[in-house]
Amino acid sequence: DGGITQSPKYLFRKEGQNVTLSCEQNLNHDAMYWYRQDPGQGLRLIYYSQIVNDFQKGDIAEGYSVSREKKESFPLTVTSAQKNPTAFYLCASNHQTFNEQFFGPGTRLTVL
Amino acid sequence: GQQLNQSPQSMFIQEGEDVSMNCTSSSIFNTWLWYKQDPGEGPVLLIALYKAGELTSNGRLTAQFGITRKDSFLNISASIPSDVGIYFCAGQPPPNNAGNMLTFGGGTRLMVKP
């Protein structure tokens, strides 16, 4: 089945630790995105990548880092510099020609 | 960045009632998308609109791309309990160097009373 997978579904980390969230897609999409969602809030763009080996900062990139070494993978690292990392993280992707973004199931990160 | 105002923020309705929600912007958009998000899950695309004035249906859902290109509407007819969730609008501005960036509304939380 084609789709976007995110792992793990739930993640707990101690304050001060870096943590990497996985996002994989087998839709052959060119562009991939990371969003953050806080309770009762909309989606805020962290980073996006339109092509392998290239990525751009979104609206709230501070304290986060990404890589795009393969077309199908776009991992997000939440660093210790992120002041309030506890949130629901969503990965999305789309083909360059079409505007519809498709989302993964999300990873809920809790920093203790 | 651009802002999308989505209203209402929440709705609590009786099963069987119709629902209307909308998104407005101060800027024009080339594309409007409507998503539904169930608790703890990723948003699922419901309807995509590409042309000003376009009216598109998906089962009991109907969405319209406003003539001014600055707004969009989503209607749900004869609501059922599984309609519960958060509905998001998203708009894509005219082409620029930033790629296919979407701007999201704040969401409408729909609650349905059986």
Interface residues (C-beta under 8 A of the other chain):
Chain A: I4 Q6 A31 G40 Q41 G42 L43 L45 Y48 Q50 Q56 D59 F88 L90 A92 N94 Q96 N99 E100 Q101 F102 F103 G104 P105 G106 R108
Chain B: G1 Q6 N30 T31 L33 Y35 G40 E41 G42 P43 V44 L45 A48 Y50 F88 A90 Q92 A98 G99 N100 M101 L102 F104 G105 G106 G107 R109
